[in-house]
Protein backbone atom coordinates (compact mmCIF):
# COMPACT_ATOMS: atom_id res chain seq x y z
CA UNK A 1 0.00 0.00 0.00
CA UNK A 2 2.60 2.69 0.90
CA UNK A 3 4.64 1.82 -2.18
CA UNK A 4 1.63 2.20 -4.48
CA UNK A 5 0.61 5.43 -2.75
CA UNK A 6 4.09 6.92 -3.17
CA UNK A 7 4.34 5.84 -6.81
CA UNK A 8 1.03 7.50 -7.53
CA UNK A 9 1.95 10.90 -6.07
CA UNK A 10 5.71 11.23 -6.57
CA UNK A 11 6.96 12.51 -9.93
CA UNK A 12 8.45 10.01 -12.33
CA UNK A 13 12.17 10.10 -13.15
CA UNK A 14 11.32 11.02 -16.75
CA UNK A 15 9.29 14.01 -15.61
CA UNK A 16 12.10 15.31 -13.37
CA UNK A 17 14.72 14.70 -16.06
CA UNK A 18 12.63 16.71 -18.52
CA UNK A 19 12.89 19.87 -16.38
CA UNK A 20 15.36 22.01 -18.28
CA UNK A 21 16.61 23.88 -15.22
CA UNK A 22 17.97 20.59 -13.84
CA UNK A 23 19.99 19.63 -16.92
CA UNK A 24 23.15 21.02 -15.32
CA UNK A 25 23.14 17.93 -13.06
CA UNK A 26 23.92 15.75 -16.07
CA UNK A 27 23.82 12.00 -15.48
CA UNK A 28 23.30 12.24 -11.74
CA UNK A 29 19.53 12.16 -12.24
CA UNK A 30 19.88 8.93 -14.25
CA UNK A 31 21.02 7.01 -11.15
CA UNK A 32 18.21 4.46 -10.68
CA UNK A 33 18.58 4.24 -6.89
CA UNK A 34 17.42 7.85 -6.57
CA UNK A 35 14.01 6.78 -7.87
CA UNK A 36 13.52 3.34 -6.34
CA UNK A 37 10.89 2.93 -3.70
CA UNK A 38 12.26 0.33 -1.33
CA UNK A 39 12.82 0.12 2.40
CA UNK A 40 16.34 1.54 2.34
CA UNK A 41 15.82 4.43 -0.08
CA UNK A 42 12.58 5.53 1.61
CA UNK A 43 14.09 5.31 5.11
CA UNK A 44 17.10 7.36 3.98
CA UNK A 45 14.74 9.87 2.33
CA UNK A 46 12.94 10.29 5.66
CA UNK A 47 16.30 10.69 7.40
CA UNK A 48 17.34 13.46 4.99
CA UNK A 49 13.97 15.17 4.69
CA UNK A 50 13.07 15.18 8.38
CA UNK A 51 16.55 16.34 9.37
CA UNK A 52 16.43 19.32 7.03
CA UNK A 53 12.85 20.11 8.04
CA UNK A 54 14.07 21.12 11.49
CA UNK A 55 17.06 23.19 10.33
CA UNK A 56 16.27 26.89 9.83
CA UNK A 57 17.89 27.65 6.50
CA UNK A 58 16.93 28.94 3.08
CA UNK A 59 16.68 26.58 0.12
CA UNK A 60 15.88 23.47 2.14
CA UNK A 61 14.70 21.68 -1.01
CA UNK A 62 18.06 22.20 -2.73
CA UNK A 63 19.88 20.88 0.33
CA UNK A 64 17.49 17.91 0.48
CA UNK A 65 18.17 17.09 -3.17
CA UNK A 66 21.93 17.33 -2.62
CA UNK A 67 21.87 15.06 0.44
CA UNK A 68 19.46 12.63 -1.22
CA UNK A 69 21.95 12.24 -4.07
CA UNK A 70 24.84 11.92 -1.62
CA UNK A 71 23.12 9.33 0.59
CA UNK A 72 21.47 7.54 -2.34
CA UNK A 73 18.01 8.21 -0.90
CA UNK A 74 14.75 8.55 -2.81
CA UNK A 75 15.14 12.01 -4.33
CA UNK A 76 11.50 13.11 -4.76
CA UNK A 77 10.50 11.96 -1.29
CA UNK A 78 13.48 13.72 0.33
CA UNK A 79 12.54 16.98 -1.35
CA UNK A 80 8.82 16.67 -0.56
CA UNK A 81 9.43 15.95 3.13
CA UNK A 82 11.10 19.31 3.79
CA UNK A 83 7.69 20.91 3.20
CA UNK A 84 6.70 19.72 6.65
CA UNK A 85 8.28 23.02 7.65
CA UNK A 86 6.19 25.56 5.82
CA UNK A 87 5.15 29.12 6.69
CA UNK A 88 2.43 27.78 9.00
CA UNK A 89 4.53 25.22 10.90
CA UNK A 90 7.88 27.05 11.01
CA UNK A 91 7.17 29.45 13.91
CA UNK A 92 6.14 26.77 16.44
CA UNK A 93 8.84 24.34 15.25
CA UNK A 94 11.67 26.84 15.43
CA UNK A 95 10.44 28.33 18.70
CA UNK A 96 10.46 24.82 20.19
CA UNK A 97 13.99 24.31 18.81
CA UNK A 98 15.05 27.62 20.35
CA UNK A 99 13.60 26.63 23.73
CA UNK A 100 15.43 23.27 23.59
CA UNK A 101 18.70 25.04 22.76
CA UNK A 102 18.19 27.61 25.53
CA UNK A 103 17.45 24.80 27.99
CA UNK A 104 20.62 22.92 26.98
CA UNK A 105 22.73 26.08 27.30
CA UNK A 106 20.97 26.96 30.56
CA UNK A 107 19.95 30.36 29.22
CA UNK A 108 16.68 32.12 29.89
CA UNK A 109 14.18 32.10 27.03
CA UNK A 110 14.05 35.62 25.65
CA UNK A 111 10.80 37.35 24.85
CA UNK A 112 10.39 37.70 21.14
CA UNK A 113 10.18 41.21 19.80
CA UNK A 114 11.34 41.69 16.24
CA UNK A 115 12.68 44.93 14.78
CA UNK A 116 13.78 45.16 11.20
CA UNK A 117 17.04 46.97 11.83
CA UNK A 118 20.70 46.08 11.53
CA UNK A 119 21.40 46.92 15.17
CA UNK A 120 18.65 44.58 16.40
CA UNK A 121 19.77 41.77 14.07
CA UNK A 122 23.44 42.06 14.99
CA UNK A 123 22.68 42.36 18.70
CA UNK A 124 20.21 39.47 18.89
CA UNK A 125 21.80 37.14 16.36
CA UNK A 126 24.04 35.45 18.90
CA UNK A 127 21.47 35.57 21.73
CA UNK A 128 18.85 33.82 19.64
CA UNK A 129 20.90 32.14 16.91
CA UNK A 130 23.13 29.92 19.05
CA UNK A 131 20.31 28.35 21.09
CA UNK A 132 18.13 28.11 17.96
CA UNK A 133 20.72 26.22 15.93
CA UNK A 134 21.85 24.04 18.81
CA UNK A 135 18.25 23.08 19.55
CA UNK A 136 17.55 22.63 15.84
CA UNK A 137 20.50 20.26 15.41
CA UNK A 138 19.45 18.21 18.42
CA UNK A 139 15.75 18.04 17.47
CA UNK A 140 16.60 17.40 13.80
CA UNK A 141 18.99 14.57 14.65
CA UNK A 142 16.60 12.87 17.08
CA UNK A 143 13.59 13.29 14.79
CA UNK A 144 15.44 12.10 11.69
CA UNK A 145 16.87 9.02 13.43
CA UNK A 146 13.46 8.20 14.89
CA UNK A 147 11.81 8.60 11.47
CA UNK A 148 14.46 6.34 9.89
CA UNK A 149 13.93 3.62 12.50
CA UNK A 150 10.13 3.87 12.34
CA UNK A 151 10.12 3.55 8.53
CA UNK A 152 12.46 0.55 8.73
CA UNK A 153 10.26 -1.08 11.39
CA UNK A 154 6.94 -0.39 9.62
CA UNK A 155 8.26 -1.54 6.26
CA UNK A 156 9.58 -4.80 7.71
CA UNK A 157 6.32 -5.36 9.60
CA UNK A 158 4.33 -4.84 6.41
CA UNK A 159 6.53 -7.27 4.46
CA UNK A 160 6.22 -9.91 7.19
CA UNK A 161 2.46 -9.41 7.34
CA UNK A 162 2.13 -9.72 3.56
CA UNK A 163 4.34 -12.83 3.56
CA UNK A 164 2.28 -14.40 6.35
CA UNK A 165 -0.96 -13.63 4.50
CA UNK A 166 0.40 -15.22 1.31
CA UNK A 167 1.45 -18.32 3.24
CA UNK A 168 -2.02 -18.63 4.79
CA UNK A 169 -3.62 -18.26 1.37
CA UNK A 170 -1.41 -21.02 -0.04
CA UNK A 171 -2.29 -23.33 2.85
CA UNK A 172 -6.01 -22.64 2.43
CA UNK A 173 -5.78 -23.15 -1.31
CA UNK A 174 -3.98 -26.49 -0.86
CA UNK A 175 -6.59 -27.67 1.63
CA UNK A 176 -9.43 -26.62 -0.61
CA UNK A 177 -8.00 -28.38 -3.67
CA UNK A 178 -6.77 -31.48 -1.85
CA UNK A 179 -8.11 -34.71 -3.33
CA UNK A 180 -9.43 -37.31 -0.91
CA UNK A 181 -7.22 -40.37 -0.45
CA UNK A 182 -8.28 -43.47 -2.36
CA UNK A 183 -10.30 -45.93 -0.30
CA UNK A 184 -11.76 -43.32 2.01
CA UNK A 185 -15.24 -42.02 1.59
CA UNK A 186 -16.26 -38.89 3.32
CA UNK A 187 -19.90 -40.11 3.45
CA UNK A 188 -19.22 -43.47 5.09
CA UNK A 189 -20.28 -43.76 8.66
CA UNK A 190 -18.38 -45.84 11.15
Secondary structure, 3 states (H helix, E strand, C coil): CHHHHHHHHCCCHHHHHCCHHHHHHHHHHHCHHHCCCCHHHHHHHHHHHHHHHCCCCCCHHHHHHHHHHHHCCCHHHHHHHHHHCCCCCHHHHHHHHHHHHHHHCCCCCCCCCCCCCHHHHHHHHHHHHHHHHHHHHHHHHHHHHHHHHHHHHHHHHHHHHHHHHHHHHHHHHHHHHCCCCCCCCCCCCC
